[in-house]
């Protein structure tokens, strides 16, 4: 959910770039459980989310500091001369002034609450970044494992055709009239080799994409743990988990931020009162003024009765932003629901096919053995043998693809419900300063 090149083009570009970047890096044989913790912890997306969360902590401090007393220097000292004979002396002012906010209609308190809501949302976005990266890395790892298995099937297909060529050659050496059978078998062998090369290229692209995510070469892929034990009991149970998804919690925090911002904006009519104390020069003196001679304490008010409509416009904008945050929350919920339903259905549609593929492979293998016996006595053509061999390869390939896709879909369900971090015991980094 939580972008845009076509998939095939993106994979090839990633493979080319990462091939140059990590071609000479040492390869690591690691399981997905070993790769994920370190790859996620140091990823720039997670670090950026942590930095953004730390920034909100400082912004809370800045908002709270509005209630603190402020002190500064009042300085405009000078020299004045009386041309009528009064001589010259000090003028202007030099002193210390302190100011303390005592009332602003609740604007400062609302701003503090707004910044705390932003901090809550920023903390959830760290969790979102961890879950999204875990989902991307897991998906890339499972895709690499799938391509490795498909390449193994293609290699097995080459071996089967090589064996068939050898056996047909023995017959052709005895019966010269069957040389055309050997030619057809050799042609299918070359076709099988092309298929193997294609599968190996797909494996290279998949591992390069994985390397781009984890910033290292990964070799010796290991089958990952099955996600089946961690799957929710039902689709409705999976959909219920969405409400605790960090993306939803972050979107809710954004709604709260917008609500607090609207409160701040709505208080534009409220006056501001400050207690102000100044230790400075005697305001009555004009010549030879004495600095740091008088303490002046007063309440200073600031109220704008008319601002040309700027305050009201800001309040209207804040209310629209609040509505936008509510719509974003609803959109996030819908997107996650769509993801969960799509991947759940993908798991279910493949659940009943594994046994069917296995039975088909057994039956086709029996057909192939029968065809060979009939071929030896001239009752079957070599095309029959080659076709059934290809059907076996396709059935085994489809079985591997279905099994791999089903496992990928299980992992995607965990990703869509933000349960991959829990499944892999990934720590969620904090935003401590």
Secondary structure, 3 states (H helix, E strand, C coil): CCCCCCHHHHHHHHHHHHHHHHCCCCEEECCHHHHHHHHHHCCHHHHHHHHHHHHHHHHHHHHHHHHCCEEEEEECCEEEEECCCCEEEEECCEEEEEEEEEECCCHHHHHHHHHHHHHHHHHHHHHHHHHHHHHHHHHHHHHHHHHHHHHHHHHHHHHHHHHHHHHHHHHHHHCHHHHHHHHHHHHHHHHHHHHHHHHHHHHHHHHHHHHHHHCCEEECCCCCCCCHHHCCCCHHHHHHHHHHCHHHHHHHHHHHHHHHHHHHHHCCCCCEEEEEEEEECCCCCCCCCCCCCEEEEEEEEECCCCCCCHHHHHHHHHHHHHHHHHHHHHHHHHHHHHHHHHHHHHHHHHHCHHHHHHHHHHHHHHHHHHHHHHHHCCCCCHHHHHHHHHHHHHHHHHHHHHHHHHHHHHHHHHHHCCCHHHHCCCCCCCCCC
